[in-house]
Amino acid sequence: MAETKKTRTRLSPEERREQLLQAAIDLFAERGFGEAKHADIAKRAGVSTAATFVYFPTREELLIAVVEEVARFYLALFDGIEGGKGTASDVLHGLAARIVSLVDTHLSYVLVQHGWAARFDKDLRTRFLAFQDQVLSKISEILWASEDNMMRDGRDDARILLSASEALAIMKVDGEPDEKLERFTKHTIEVVLAYGKSN
């Protein structure tokens, strides 16, 4: 019986770039933020190292592409959340559930986002702070547009909630039981909203 030769699927440039970017995100998650090299990414994707340089000519461009994709992904968590549709508590609990589910569905993104948050080299830090500012704005909008009339300037409250969401994701990564995650979420939201209403 003659062997059939396996042919490699030809991807469009956009599909190839996406494939390489996903390989980079997965490798950064496995090895630590920014540790994978072009050759590692090429091996994971099953292409030549030269092909990775076509899409990401320098290490800096690769890192920027990764963080921009992670930022896009996280900001999309707010899609479909409308201010004024429910209480702040309801909306925040829903958002917390989305964050927890990411550990099961997109663990690489979670780990890379946490690695990025801990980077202090100037360009990556500047990009992280801009991303964080967008997230804080979205959380603040949820607080002041809610049915329970939270403070319009909820930036401090938003920062506490953002920090708590990052802790919540790590608790999930570490295998904490669902009951503990739910208790942490409920307590954090109750405390922040009670404080916001009293000011």
KOLTI-356296 format. One record per residue (C-alpha): residue in one letter; residue number from 0; x, y, z. Coordinates in steps of 0.2 Angstrom, whole numbers, plus 5000, padded with zeros to 4 digits. Layout:
BEGIN
+-----+-----+------+------+------+
| res |   n |   xx |   yy |   zz |
+-----+-----+------+------+------+
|   A | NUM |    X |    Y |    Z |
...
+-----+-----+------+------+------+
! end
This chain:
BEGIN
+-----+-----+------+------+------+
| res |   n |   xx |   yy |   zz |
+-----+-----+------+------+------+
|   M |   0 | 5000 | 5000 | 5000 |
|   A |   1 | 5007 | 5017 | 4995 |
|   E |   2 | 5010 | 5030 | 5008 |
|   T |   3 | 5000 | 5046 | 5006 |
|   K |   4 | 5011 | 5061 | 5008 |
|   K |   5 | 5005 | 5073 | 5021 |
|   T |   6 | 5004 | 5091 | 5014 |
|   R |   7 | 5006 | 5106 | 5025 |
|   T |   8 | 4991 | 5118 | 5024 |
|   R |   9 | 4995 | 5134 | 5016 |
|   L |  10 | 4990 | 5148 | 5027 |
|   S |  11 | 4986 | 5166 | 5022 |
|   P |  12 | 4999 | 5179 | 5029 |
|   E |  13 | 4985 | 5184 | 5042 |
|   E |  14 | 4982 | 5166 | 5047 |
|   R |  15 | 5001 | 5163 | 5048 |
|   R |  16 | 5004 | 5178 | 5059 |
|   E |  17 | 4990 | 5173 | 5071 |
|   Q |  18 | 4997 | 5156 | 5072 |
|   L |  19 | 5014 | 5162 | 5077 |
|   L |  20 | 5007 | 5175 | 5089 |
|   Q |  21 | 4997 | 5161 | 5098 |
|   A |  22 | 5013 | 5150 | 5098 |
|   A |  23 | 5022 | 5165 | 5106 |
|   I |  24 | 5008 | 5168 | 5119 |
|   D |  25 | 5008 | 5149 | 5124 |
|   L |  26 | 5027 | 5148 | 5125 |
|   F |  27 | 5028 | 5164 | 5136 |
|   A |  28 | 5015 | 5157 | 5147 |
|   E |  29 | 5025 | 5141 | 5149 |
|   R |  30 | 5042 | 5148 | 5151 |
|   G |  31 | 5039 | 5165 | 5158 |
|   F |  32 | 5035 | 5182 | 5150 |
|   G |  33 | 5047 | 5185 | 5135 |
|   E |  34 | 5058 | 5170 | 5137 |
|   A |  35 | 5054 | 5161 | 5121 |
|   K |  36 | 5064 | 5165 | 5106 |
|   H |  37 | 5060 | 5166 | 5087 |
|   A |  38 | 5067 | 5149 | 5085 |
|   D |  39 | 5056 | 5141 | 5099 |
|   I |  40 | 5041 | 5149 | 5092 |
|   A |  41 | 5045 | 5143 | 5074 |
|   K |  42 | 5047 | 5125 | 5081 |
|   R |  43 | 5031 | 5126 | 5090 |
|   A |  44 | 5022 | 5132 | 5074 |
|   G |  45 | 5031 | 5120 | 5063 |
|   V |  46 | 5039 | 5133 | 5052 |
|   S |  47 | 5056 | 5140 | 5049 |
|   T |  48 | 5064 | 5152 | 5060 |
|   A |  49 | 5066 | 5164 | 5046 |
|   A |  50 | 5047 | 5164 | 5044 |
|   T |  51 | 5045 | 5171 | 5061 |
|   F |  52 | 5056 | 5185 | 5057 |
|   V |  53 | 5045 | 5190 | 5042 |
|   Y |  54 | 5031 | 5193 | 5054 |
|   F |  55 | 5040 | 5199 | 5069 |
|   P |  56 | 5057 | 5206 | 5063 |
|   T |  57 | 5064 | 5210 | 5080 |
|   R |  58 | 5062 | 5204 | 5098 |
|   E |  59 | 5054 | 5220 | 5103 |
|   E |  60 | 5041 | 5219 | 5089 |
|   L |  61 | 5036 | 5201 | 5095 |
|   L |  62 | 5034 | 5207 | 5113 |
|   I |  63 | 5023 | 5222 | 5107 |
|   A |  64 | 5013 | 5211 | 5097 |
|   V |  65 | 5010 | 5199 | 5111 |
|   V |  66 | 5005 | 5212 | 5124 |
|   E |  67 | 4994 | 5221 | 5111 |
|   E |  68 | 4985 | 5204 | 5108 |
|   V |  69 | 4983 | 5201 | 5127 |
|   A |  70 | 4976 | 5219 | 5130 |
|   R |  71 | 4964 | 5217 | 5116 |
|   F |  72 | 4958 | 5200 | 5123 |
|   Y |  73 | 4956 | 5207 | 5141 |
|   L |  74 | 4947 | 5223 | 5135 |
|   A |  75 | 4935 | 5212 | 5125 |
|   L |  76 | 4929 | 5205 | 5142 |
|   F |  77 | 4919 | 5221 | 5144 |
|   D |  78 | 4910 | 5218 | 5127 |
|   G |  79 | 4891 | 5217 | 5130 |
|   I |  80 | 4892 | 5225 | 5147 |
|   E |  81 | 4880 | 5240 | 5147 |
|   G |  82 | 4880 | 5253 | 5160 |
|   G |  83 | 4863 | 5255 | 5169 |
|   K |  84 | 4858 | 5237 | 5165 |
|   G |  85 | 4857 | 5230 | 5183 |
|   T |  86 | 4866 | 5234 | 5199 |
|   A |  87 | 4884 | 5237 | 5201 |
|   S |  88 | 4885 | 5221 | 5211 |
|   D |  89 | 4876 | 5210 | 5198 |
|   V |  90 | 4888 | 5217 | 5184 |
|   L |  91 | 4904 | 5215 | 5194 |
|   H |  92 | 4899 | 5197 | 5199 |
|   G |  93 | 4896 | 5193 | 5181 |
|   L |  94 | 4913 | 5201 | 5176 |
|   A |  95 | 4922 | 5191 | 5190 |
|   A |  96 | 4914 | 5175 | 5183 |
|   R |  97 | 4921 | 5179 | 5166 |
|   I |  98 | 4939 | 5182 | 5174 |
|   V |  99 | 4938 | 5165 | 5183 |
|   S | 100 | 4933 | 5156 | 5168 |
|   L | 101 | 4948 | 5162 | 5158 |
|   V | 102 | 4959 | 5151 | 5168 |
|   D | 103 | 4950 | 5136 | 5161 |
|   T | 104 | 4948 | 5143 | 5143 |
|   H | 105 | 4963 | 5154 | 5140 |
|   L | 106 | 4976 | 5151 | 5153 |
|   S | 107 | 4990 | 5157 | 5142 |
|   Y | 108 | 4983 | 5174 | 5141 |
|   V | 109 | 4980 | 5175 | 5160 |
|   L | 110 | 4998 | 5170 | 5164 |
|   V | 111 | 5005 | 5182 | 5151 |
|   Q | 112 | 4995 | 5196 | 5157 |
|   H | 113 | 5002 | 5193 | 5175 |
|   G | 114 | 5019 | 5192 | 5168 |
|   W | 115 | 5017 | 5208 | 5159 |
|   A | 116 | 5010 | 5217 | 5174 |
|   A | 117 | 5027 | 5213 | 5183 |
|   R | 118 | 5038 | 5220 | 5169 |
|   F | 119 | 5046 | 5237 | 5173 |
|   D | 120 | 5057 | 5240 | 5157 |
|   K | 121 | 5051 | 5257 | 5151 |
|   D | 122 | 5042 | 5253 | 5134 |
|   L | 123 | 5032 | 5238 | 5141 |
|   R | 124 | 5028 | 5247 | 5157 |
|   T | 125 | 5021 | 5262 | 5148 |
|   R | 126 | 5011 | 5250 | 5137 |
|   F | 127 | 5004 | 5241 | 5153 |
|   L | 128 | 5000 | 5257 | 5162 |
|   A | 129 | 4990 | 5263 | 5146 |
|   F | 130 | 4981 | 5246 | 5146 |
|   Q | 131 | 4977 | 5247 | 5164 |
|   D | 132 | 4970 | 5264 | 5162 |
|   Q | 133 | 4958 | 5258 | 5149 |
|   V | 134 | 4952 | 5244 | 5161 |
|   L | 135 | 4950 | 5256 | 5176 |
|   S | 136 | 4940 | 5267 | 5165 |
|   K | 137 | 4928 | 5253 | 5160 |
|   I | 138 | 4926 | 5248 | 5178 |
|   S | 139 | 4923 | 5266 | 5184 |
|   E | 140 | 4910 | 5267 | 5170 |
|   I | 141 | 4901 | 5252 | 5177 |
|   L | 142 | 4901 | 5259 | 5194 |
|   W | 143 | 4894 | 5276 | 5190 |
|   A | 144 | 4881 | 5270 | 5177 |
|   S | 145 | 4874 | 5256 | 5188 |
|   E | 146 | 4856 | 5257 | 5195 |
|   D | 147 | 4862 | 5260 | 5212 |
|   N | 148 | 4870 | 5277 | 5209 |
|   M | 149 | 4888 | 5274 | 5213 |
|   M | 150 | 4900 | 5288 | 5214 |
|   R | 151 | 4904 | 5295 | 5197 |
|   D | 152 | 4923 | 5296 | 5201 |
|   G | 153 | 4925 | 5278 | 5206 |
|   R | 154 | 4944 | 5277 | 5201 |
|   D | 155 | 4950 | 5271 | 5218 |
|   D | 156 | 4936 | 5258 | 5219 |
|   A | 157 | 4940 | 5253 | 5201 |
|   R | 158 | 4958 | 5250 | 5206 |
|   I | 159 | 4954 | 5240 | 5221 |
|   L | 160 | 4942 | 5229 | 5210 |
|   L | 161 | 4955 | 5227 | 5197 |
|   S | 162 | 4968 | 5221 | 5210 |
|   A | 163 | 4956 | 5209 | 5217 |
|   S | 164 | 4952 | 5202 | 5200 |
|   E | 165 | 4970 | 5199 | 5197 |
|   A | 166 | 4971 | 5190 | 5214 |
|   L | 167 | 4955 | 5180 | 5210 |
|   A | 168 | 4963 | 5174 | 5194 |
|   I | 169 | 4979 | 5168 | 5203 |
|   M | 170 | 4968 | 5159 | 5216 |
|   K | 171 | 4960 | 5150 | 5202 |
|   V | 172 | 4977 | 5145 | 5194 |
|   D | 173 | 4983 | 5139 | 5211 |
|   G | 174 | 4968 | 5127 | 5212 |
|   E | 175 | 4958 | 5136 | 5226 |
|   P | 176 | 4940 | 5128 | 5228 |
|   D | 177 | 4925 | 5137 | 5220 |
|   E | 178 | 4917 | 5141 | 5237 |
|   K | 179 | 4933 | 5151 | 5242 |
|   L | 180 | 4933 | 5160 | 5225 |
|   E | 181 | 4915 | 5165 | 5227 |
|   R | 182 | 4917 | 5170 | 5245 |
|   F | 183 | 4932 | 5181 | 5240 |
|   T | 184 | 4922 | 5189 | 5226 |
|   K | 185 | 4907 | 5192 | 5236 |
|   H | 186 | 4916 | 5200 | 5251 |
|   T | 187 | 4927 | 5211 | 5240 |
|   I | 188 | 4912 | 5218 | 5230 |
|   E | 189 | 4902 | 5221 | 5245 |
|   V | 190 | 4916 | 5230 | 5254 |
|   V | 191 | 4920 | 5241 | 5239 |
|   L | 192 | 4902 | 5245 | 5235 |
|   A | 193 | 4898 | 5249 | 5253 |
|   Y | 194 | 4913 | 5261 | 5254 |
|   G | 195 | 4908 | 5269 | 5237 |
|   K | 196 | 4890 | 5272 | 5243 |
|   S | 197 | 4896 | 5280 | 5259 |
|   N | 198 | 4907 | 5293 | 5250 |
+-----+-----+------+------+------+
! end
